[in-house]
């Protein structure tokens, strides 16, 4: 393929980087398509609703810096949910409130919302650097009570 302008041609370095960091190069359709399959949802519309509910609600709970770090490695079209789409960051609410919010937005029950959130986190964990995942996790409290955000990462740890 001939490029009209040399600066528009992808460099070998960029191709190698993209190949080495598939996560940051995953496109929106692949991200949503894989989650549709993994969540066993009948259509991508429901998947988008689930991803949006999980990431915007999580984005409201975490700091703006953590949201920006996570968002920078997500596919374009998904980034917005956790970062700008969340509105105000750093709100204080517990795991059960998170589940109630996600359940309301996805028109499911809290158990299904928990499953969706865990599956979405597995996909997010697959596309962001481990350091960003650990920073995200460390920013959420883990206790034996309802505030135990460690439940969000159960499938990440199992995979």
N, C-alpha and C positions, 0 to 999 in steps of 0.2 A: 504494500500500500504506500502510495506517495502522499506525503503531507504537504499541503499548500504552503505552509510556513514551518520551518524547522522547529520553532519553539512550541508548536502544537503537537509535534510527534512525541509519543510517550518514550521516555528514556529507559534504557535497560535497567538503570538503578531503580527507577520507579516501579518497573515491572517486577524486579526482584523483591523490592520492599513489599509490594502488594502481595506477591506470592508468599513471602515469609510472614506477613501480617494479614492473613486472610480476613481476620476479624474486622479490621478497620476498613477493609475493602468490600465487605458484604453489602450487597445492595438491599434496598427496601423490599423488593419483591421476594427475594430469597429469604430474608429474615421473616417476613410475614408468612410466606408459603411454608417454611419449615415449622413455624409455630402452629399454623393451621393443622398440619399433619400431627404434630406432637400433642396438641391439645384435643385432637380428634373433633374439631369443630366442623360443621357442615359448609361453612363459607368463610371467605377472608374478611367479610364485614364484621362478623362476630369476633374474629381474631383481632382485628384492628381495635374494636371496642375494648377487648380484654387488655391488650397492650397499653392502650391509652389510659384505661382505668388504673392499671397497676403502676405505670410509670409516672403519671401525673400525681397520684396519691403519694407514692414514694417520694417524688420530687418536692412535695409540700413538707414532708417530714425531715428531709436531710438539708444540710447547709447548701447555700448557693454554690460554693466552691466545689463541693462533692458532686452536686448535680451537673455542673459544667464539665468536670473531669469525666464523669461517666458519659455524658452526652457527646463529648468530642469523639468518642470511638464508636458510637452507634450509627447505623445507616441514616443518611439524610431522610427526613420524613418521620423518623422515630425519635431523633434527638430532641425535637421540640417538646415532646410530651414531658420529659423529666426535667427539662431546663426552663425554658420560657413558658411553656404551657402549664406548668405547675402553679404559676403565680407567685405567691409569697412562700419562701423557703423557711426552714427552721421551725415550723410549727411543732408543738408538742402534743402528740396523741399516741395511744398505745396500739399494740398489734391487733387487738380485737376491733378497735375503731377503724384501723386500716382495712380490715376484712369487711366490716360493715359497709364502708364507703365503696370498696371495689365491688362488693355484692350488689349494692344498689345501682351502681353504674353499669354493671353487666347483666342485671336482672337475673341473678343467681342467688344461691344461699351462701353463707359464710364459708362452709366447707368447700364448695366448688370454687369460691373466690380464692381460698388458700391454695388450692391445687393450681389454679391459673397463675397466681403470683409466683409460686415456686417454679413452675415450668418456664415462665417468662424470665425469672432470675437465672435459670440454667442457660438460657440463650444469651442473656446479657453477659453473664460470666464468661461465655465462650468468645465474646467479641471485644471485651475490654481487657486492658492489662491487669495482671494479677494484683499489682500494687493499688490500682484504682478500686478493685473489688475489695481488697482488705481495708482500704480507707473508708469505703462505703460501709462495710460491715462494722468496723470499729466505731463509726459514728452513730450506730444504733444500739441501744441498751440490750443486754442479754441477762435476764433474771429468770427465776423459776415461776414468776407470776405472769400475768397477762401482758406485761411489757416485754416479754421475751421475743425480740426481733430475730433471734437465731433461727426461729422456725421458718423464716423466709428463705434461709439458705440450706435447708435440709436436703433438697435434691442436688444442690450444687456440690455439697460434701459427698453425696452418694455417687456422683458421676466421676 
